[in-house]
């Protein structure tokens, strides 16, 4: 029997639909093949769902060329963002391309289906409003991958969760300071191009939606509902798509910070259960000064060619001072740095942040009076975890009365912090943490006019070096104030992170350079401490050239303070121990994702 397909009505449509689905799946595979990676190729159920949706919609719109062109363009823009890491030499998994491909398809079909539903409304005002809402939604969705392209064009880097988190630490004045050192023309041109692409795509989408479907109204609505349900399902499953992954990572970090605050009561209850947590040494008064954005490469005490740290340079010539030459930050952003540095959590253990007791909590539980003095803002979108750690202190002073994220201005310069140190006559044991504004941008706002002493060819570097010089004076003033205390035992100074001031990258993690992790780390002991604990001092002197990251600050501080019963302090991570074993090959930064290879 000879079959003639035209005698069977829909046979040709079925064949064309199957062919469309096959072509779609071939494109799905080819896009994965384009990625030079050894990871297995992925075929997800979502790909089959999208293939069926494409076949059904192509049939409904009679294989209209405008519809096909619009889908390819929209999907292509969404998909292209997944390839950006290749331009920076990063690895891309086939899974990421697979999710990007179906994400673009599902997004287009969802937006187009909503456009069809809005276009069926009878009332013109309501129809126009709904169409405008759909186009706005389509533009916003399309703008997300385009922003990744825009950031790559202006910075040469891939947008990551680290830079998104930076937005929670960025304010108006810091953003303006950053933009001053950027190519504003390139930013403006890139922004204009992005908006032009979005506008053009919305016009193309509008034009493609004018064609009438061959299906009756009820058939169109049924196809739209099926497409919407399946499209949302596919997008929800496409978690490896670059923008989605970045948003998920950012949300997870912020949730982790939130959990840290919520778990405060649990941590304190656990501390109370540690019966052997006590001060095994003679105790005393210890001062921890936390600097801000200070790069040791711009410090005279570390060999810099400008006389910006005269006091520290003179201090290092004394036997009671130890200057560590290979100290690195555990991240390039303040909040990630300090949540590790001031708690049990570090890059080398598996303790969850929410379960990690803070240095303030442990010191207080062991019997130390705790003091927190800060010239940084108390509350803001970025500093809640740090404020949570500080909230345990018995005595707190927050000089900066400004709140929010509008700017980085302060009410006082850092030197006033020395005057806020309380009277310690009645305190046998105390931990005083002093958090400076230090060298935080804008650099010119960090010091009084009389400290504007350096005038070279680069104003940014001049201002930064002035801020370093002023910080040196602040440290001297703090030390002169505290060393007069009879029970004073030691002062530790460490910066949260460094700064890429020479290239103007500041401490932006996506543009990471080692300069962002180069930090000063100094200890100054009293004669009493040196006499009581000569072995600890000798061990620290022997480790002055050891590689160390400041997420291990908790370990070294609890040992210096003689807090016994802290089970999480391991000898191989404790700089005061002969067993300290980290070296250039094992230390990390950016929370374990970056090796120190210099």
N, C-alpha and C positions, 0 to 999 in steps of 0.2 A: 504494500500500500504506500502511495506517495503522499507525504504530508506537505501541505502548503500553509505556512505560518499565518499568512494574511487571512485565512479562513477562520482563525481561532481568536479573533478580536484582540486580546491583550497580550498575545504571545510576544510580539515585537517589543512591547513596553517592558515586559518582564525581562527579556534578554538584555535590553538597554539598561535596565535597573541593575541587573546582576553585573554587567560589564562596568557600570559606574562604581559599584561597590568594590569590584576587583581592582580597578584603577586606583581607587582611593587607598586600598590596603597596600598596593605596590608603592605608592608615594610614601606611605607610612614606613615601609621597610627601607626605601631608598634614603630617606632622611636619616635613619639610624645608621645606615651604611656609610654615610658621609662623615660620620664621627670616627676618628682614628682611636678606637678604644677596644680593649680586649674583653670588656664585660659582655655578657651574653645579650643577644638581641631579645627584645621584649615584644610579646604579643598579648595585649590585655583585652579583656572583655569589652572595655570601653572603646577600643578600636573597631570591633565588630559592630557595636551599637552605633558609633558615628558613621560607619560605612552604610548601614541600613538607613540611617536618617538622611544622609546625603542622597542616596538612591531615591528615597521617597520624596524628598523635596525637589530633586531634579525632575522627577516625573510630574509633580504637581505644577511646576513652573515651566514645563515643556522645554527643558534643557535650554532655557534662555541664556544667551551669551553674557548679558549684563549680570545676571544672577551668578553665573559661574565665575566671571571675572571678579565680582565683588567678594565672593567667598575666598578665592585664591589670594587676593590682596589682603583681606582682613586676617585670614589664617596665617599668611606669610609674615605679617608684622608681628603677630603674637608669637609665632614660632621662632622668629629671628632672634628674639631676646635670649633664647636658650643657647645660642651659638656664641654670644659675646665672650664668655670665659675663654674660648679658644684663642681669641685675639690677644689675651694676656698670658697665654701659655699654660692655662689651667686645664685640668682634666675634665671631660664631660662624659657622663655615663649614658649608655643607650636608653636607659630608663628615663632620664631627664628629657631627651629628645622625644621619646614616645609620649610622655605626658604633655609636653609642649604642643605636639601635633594635634592631639585630641582636644586639648584645652582651646586652641584656636578655633577648631571646627565647632565645638560645643558653644563657644562664646558667640560666634557669628550666627549660628542657627537659632540660638536663644534670642539674640537681639532682633534678628529678622522676623522671628515668629511674633515677638512682642509688637514689632512695627506693623505686622499684618493685622493683629487684633486691634491695635489702636486705630488703624485705618478703616475698620469696619464700623466704628461708632457713628451714629446718625447725627448727633448734635455737633455742629461745627466747632464751637468753642471747646467742648470737652475733647473732641477729636484732636484739635490742635494742641491742647495742653498735654494730652497723653503722648502724642507724637513727639513733642518737644522733650518730654521726660525720657522717652525711649532713646532719642538721639543723644541726650545728655548722658544717659547710662552707657550707651555704646561708646561715646567719646571718652568717658572716664576709664572704662575698661581698656580701651585702646591706648590711652595715655600711659598706663602703667608700664607696658613693655617699652614704649617710646622713651619714658624717663630713664630707663636703664641704658638705652642708646645715648640719650643726651648726656648722662653722667659720664659715660665712657668717652664721648667726644671731648668734653671739657676737662676731663681729669686723666684719661688714659687708663682708668681702673674700672673694675667691675663693682657695681653697687652691691654691698653686702649688709648683713644684719649689723655688723660693727658700725658702719657709717650711719645706718638708721638709728641705732642707739645713741650715736653722737648727737643726733637732733634733740634728744632728751637732755643733753648737757649743753646745748648751744642756745645762745640768747642773741638779742639784737646787736649789742656792741661787738660780741665775738664774731658774729656772722659778718658784720661790716668790716671788721679787721681782716677776716679771711678774704672777703671779696676785693679788698684793696690790693691784694697781691695776686689777683687772678686776671686773666685776659677778659675784661668786661665785654669787649666786642665779640669774642667767641661765644660767651655766655648768651648775649643778646641774639646773635645769629642762630645759635642752636635752639634757643627757646622759640624764636620765630618760625624756624623750620618745623619744630614739633607741632606747634599749633596749626601750621599750614597743612601738615599731613593729616592731622585729626579732622580739620575742617573739610579737606578734600574727600576723605573717606566717608564722612557723614553725608556729603552731597551725593557721592556714588551710591551709598546705601539707600538714600531717599529715592534716587533715580531708578534703582533696581526694583524697588518695591511698588512701582507704578503699574507693572504688568499684572494683568488679571490671571488668576489661576484657572486651570481647566476644570477644577473640582467645584462642585456646588458648595454653598456656604457651610453647610453642616460638615462636609468632607474637609474643607479648609480648617475649620475650628478643631475637628478631631485630630488632624495632622499637627496643628499648632500645639494642642495640649500634650500630645505624645512627645513632640519635639522638646517642649519646655521641661517636661518631667525627666526625660532621658538626658537632656542637656545639663540640667542642674546636677543630676546624679554623676555624670561624667566629670564635670568641673570639680565636684567635691572629692572625687577620687584622684585627681591629678595633683597630688601633693608634692611631687618632685619637680614641677615646673618652677623655674628659677624665681620669679617674683613671689609665687606662693610659698616656696621654701623659705625665702628671706623673711616674709611676713610671719611665718610660723616660728622661725628661730627667734625673731625679735619678741614675739608674744611670749614664748617660753621663758626667755631671760627675764622679762618684766614680771611674769608670774612667779618666777623663782625669787625675785627680790621681794615681791609681795608676801610670799609664803614665809620668807625669813622673818618679817615683822610679826606675822600671825603666830609663828612658832616660838615666840619669845618666852611665853609662860612655860612651854614644854621644856625648853633648854634650861631655864632657871630651876625648874623642878628636878631636872637631871643633875644639875650642879649641886643642889642641896643633898642629893643622895650620895654624893661622893664624900664619904666620911674622911678620907685620907688626903683631901685637897687642903694643903696648908703651906705656910711659908717655912721652908726647911733651913733657910739662911738667916742672916741677921736682919734681912729686910732693908728698909731705908727708903729714900725718896729717889724715884727714877723719872726722867723726863724723856718723852718721845716727841720729837718735833717732825711733823710731816710736811715736807715741801710740796710745791705745786709746779709741775711742768719745768723742772730745772734739769738741764742737760749738763752732765759733768764735763763734756767736751768744751763748754764755754765757761769753765771755772779755772782760774789761775792755779788753784791748789792741785788741779789735775793736769797742769802743763799748758793751759791756754795762754796766749801771748798778751793778754790784756790784764792789768792789775785789778781785777774785779773781786777777788776774795782775799784781801790782805790779812784779815784776821784769821781765817781758816788756814791759810798758808803758814802763818806764824805758829798757829796752834799745833799743826802737824809735826813741827819740829820738837814738840815736847813728848816725853815718854808716856804720858797718860792719854795720848790721843792715837787712835788707830783709824787710818783712812783706807777703805777697801777699794781696790782698783778695778774690779770686774763685777760690779753690781748692776743688775738689770731689773727692769720692771716686769711684772707678770702680764701686763696689758698696756695699752696706750691710752686708755680712758680711765678717769678717776674712779668712778663707781665700781667697775669690774676689778680694778686694782685693789681698792681698799676693802671691799667685801672679802677678798682672799687674804690680804696682808693682815687684817685685824681679826681674823677668825681661824679656826682649825682647818678650814678648807684650803687646799692648795692644788697646784697643777699635778702633783705627784701622788695624791691619795684619792680614795673613792668615797670620801665623806660627802654627803649631800649638803648644799649650802644651808638649807633650812634647819638641818640638824647640827650645824657647826657652831659651837660656842664661841663667843667673841672674846678678845683679849680683855676687854673691860669687864665682861661677866666673870671670867675666870679669876682675874685679879681681885675683884670685889668679893667673890666667894671665898678666896684664900685668906682674906683679911686686910687687903690694901684699901685705903681710901682712894677713890677714883675721881679724877678731875678732867673735864674736857673743855678746852678753850679754843675757839675757832673764829676766824675772820671770814669764813665762807658762809653762804646762805644756809639757813636752818631748814627751810622747806622749799621744795621745788620739785618739778617732775623728775629730775635726775638724781637728787641726793637723798631720797627717802631711806634707802638701805644704810647709808652712812649716818644719817640722823638717828636711825633706829639703833645702831651700834652705840652712838654717843649717848642715847637716852638712858643707858644703864648707869652712867656716871653719877656719883653723889653730888657733884658740884659742876655746873655747866655755865659757860659764858659764851654767848653768840654775839660778837661785836656787830656783825653785819645785820642790821635790822630790816634790810630789804628782803622781800619775798618774791616768789615767782621766777619767771625765766626771761624777763624783759631785757636785762643786761647783766654785766658782771661788776658793776660799780660797787664800791664799798663805802661805808661811812667813815672808816678809819684806815690808816695805813697799818701794816703788820706790826710795827714797833710797839703799838699800844698793847699788844698781847702780853708783853713782858710785865706791864703794870697790872694786869688782871690776875697774875699768879697769886693765889690766896695766901694768907698767913698760915704757915705750916707748923707753928710752935707746938700745937697739941697733936700733931700727927707723927707717929713713929714710922709708919709705912704708907707710902703714897705713890700712885702712878698718875702722872700728869701728861696728858696728850694735848699737844698744841698743833692745830691745823692752820697753816699759813695760806694766804692768797698767793704768795710767792711770785712766780713768773708767769702767771696765767695771763693770756691775752685779754684785753689789749695791753701790751707790755708797758706803754707809756702811762697807763693809769695805776701802775703798781708802786710808784715811789714819789716822794716829794720832789719839787723842782730842783732843789739843791743837789739831788743825786743824778741830775742830767749831765753827766760828765764826759761821756764818750761821743765823739762826733767824727764819723768816718764816711765812707761812700754809700753805705746802706743804712738807712734810717731804722729799718726793722731790727737789724742786728744791733745797732747802737742802743735802741730802747731795751732790747732783751738783755744786753750786757749790763745796762744800768740797773735793771731789775735784779739781776744776779748779784750785783754789787750791793744793792740795798738789802737783799736777803742775807748777805754775809754780815751786815751791820745788825740786822734783827737777831740773828743767831748769837752774835756777841752779846747783845743786850740781854737776851734770855739767859745765856750762860752766866753772865755777871750777876744776874738777879738770883739764880738758883744755887750757885756754888757756895753762897754765903750760908745756906741752910746747914746746920750741924749734921743732919741725917742724910745729906745729899750723897748719892752713890754713883750716879752715872747719867749722861745725856746721850741719846741716840738721835742722829739726824738722817733722814732718808726722804727722797722725793717720791711722789706717787708714780710719776712717769717722766720721761724726758721730753724733748721737743725737737722737731726738725725745723729749726729756725733758719738755717742757711738756704734751704730750698723753698721755704715758705709753705711746707706741708703741715706745719704745726704738729698735732699728734693724731692725725686722721688715719685710722687703722687700715683703710683700704689702700693707702699710699705708704704703707709701712716701710720705714727704714730703721736701721739699728739705732740711729740717733734718738728715735722716739723711746727707746728702752734704756738708753745710757743714763744712769742716775747716780747721784752722789750718795755715799753711805759712810757715815762717820760715827765713831763712838769716842766719848770723852769720859774718863773715869776719875773718881776722887782718889786721893791717896789711900783713904781707908779701904775702899773696895779693892784696890790693887794689893794691899797688904793682906786682906782677908781671903782673897781668891786669886792668888798668883797663877794657879794652873789654868783657870778660865781665861785670864788675860793673856798668858803665853800662847794658849791654843788659838785665841782670836788673832794674835799677832802673826802666828804661823799661817793663818788663813787669810791674811790681808790681800793676797793675790788670787784667792780662790774664786771660782765662778759661783754666783749666788743670785737668786731672784727674790724680789721683795714679798712674794706670797709666803715666804718662810720667816717673815718678821715675827709672827706669832710664836714660832718655835724658839727663836733666839731671845725674845723678850721674856718669855716665861722662865727660861733657863737663867737669864741674868738676874731676874727678880727672885730666883730660888723658890719658885712655886712647885711643890712636889705633889704627885698624884695625878698629873696630866698624862694620861695613857697614850694620847695621840701624838705626842712629841717623840719622833724617832731619831736615834743618834745619827743616822746617815743623812738626815735633813737638818740637823742642828749644828749651826756654825760654831757653837761653843764646845762641841764634842770632837774628840780625836777621831771618831768614826765618820765624820762628815765626808761624803763620798761623791757629791755632784761635781761635775767638771764641764768643760766646754762641750763635750759630746752629749751630755745628758740634760743640761738645763734647757728650758723652753720659755717662750713668751706667747702672748696672745692666747692665753689660757690653754697652753699645750699644743697649739696648732702650728707654731713656728719654732724651728730650731735656731739656736744661736750659732751661726757659722761665720765667725770673723776672728 
